[in-house]
Amino acid sequence: MKRVALVVLDSVGVGELPDAGKYGDTGSNTLCNIARSVGGLRLPNLAGLGLGNIIHIAGVPPAKKPAASFGRMAELSPGKDTTTGHWELSGLILERPFPVYPDGFPPELIRAYEERIGRKVLGNKVASGTAIIEELGEQHMATGLPIVYTSADSVFQIAAHEEIIPLEELYRICRIARELLTGEHAVGRVIARPFTGGPGNFKRTMNRHDFSLKPPGQTVLNLLKNNGIPVIAIGKIRDIFDGEGITDSIPTKGNTDGMEQIINMLKSVTGGLIFANLVDFDMLYGHRNNPRGYAEALEELDLRLPELLKLLREEDVLIITADHGCDPTTPSTDHSREYVPLLVYGKTLRGGIDLGVRETFADVAATIADSFGLKYSAGTSFWPQISAP
């Protein structure tokens, strides 16, 4: 059976969308602004695939003969969050954005939540995850009260010290929040944000867990699964889809582990979709306005790419893309409304095909379905453009 590896470089956007101004993201260009700020990126393997053919990137020249087909994709759904981006990649185009709370959550909602969990909460405001635990971590440790906060994205985040509120209890009160946040308050994700350490030295751990809404319709993942095609989720993919359409799931602890798991799956899985998210770009560097760290993470990925490419069989397909932007060079610490890159490689596929600007991320879903001989109802497949005659 054919294998398709869909690798999402979380937040690696390639330039503002036409409506970026409505989101406060004018001038955002995650990849290009990072490259400029660090004096150029060293990404020879991604360059060989055609990354530099998508857009001008300092240090990443366009390839004369790109090994992959290339393009960029616009997000048709409103919003710029993880759930929206991944759902659209899987074929779900939303008509309305998830709710956001720039002034914190309504008092009546917080009161209802406090009643359900049997304790008060701290915070309830828009904040950076690292900043709010520095601000309220000591008070949290003294009182045992969980810290609730949000961002420009549609998230209800609950931070707690692992020695004050054990992980299972944190996950339990997150599930209660997920049950409560429905209807007009149906945020995209409830996120458990555990941390350790002490005042002045708090550190978030890898035990984060996302509790997403169930997708409101059938995705290409469901289509594949229903047709007996395995769908293997790597990283936070299972959480984003609340398990819908997933046949197997492998959690990861960052990009290095994520790449290891992708490589392990290519060594062992005989067919199906391998759907992976590499989270560090967004979580560790984009949201923390750290372009140098972001650049180094991209270069580390590039170094591992040849190992991945060598494991591809003749009929295999590799798709590299992103879900939104998170430009670390702008004052904002939130996601940015951007185009995402598109690289599609296979040993028997055509390379060097300019796939242009795709109208929706859902073109990926249509193409994946097409590659397996199936049809999906959303998006426009670019499979005929890249498959051998």
Secondary structure, DSSP 8 states (H G I E B T S, - for coil): --EEEEEEETT---SB-TTGGGGT-TT--HHHHHHHHTT----HHHHHHTHHHHS-BTTB---SS-SSEEEEE---SS--SHHHHHHHHTT---SS-----TT-S-HHHHHHHHHHHTS--EEEEE--HHHHHHHHHHHHHHH---EEEE-SSSEEEEEEETTTS-HHHHHHHHHHHHHH--GGG--SEEEEEEEES-TT--EE-S--EEEE---SS--HHHHHHHTT--EEEESTHHHHTTTTT-SEEE--SSHHHHHHHHHHHHHH--SEEEEEEE-HIIIIIITTT-HHHHHHHHHHHHHHHHHHHHT--TT-EEEEE-S-B--TTSS--S-B-B-EEEEEE-TTS--S-EEEEES-THHHHHHHHHHTT---SSS---HHHHS--
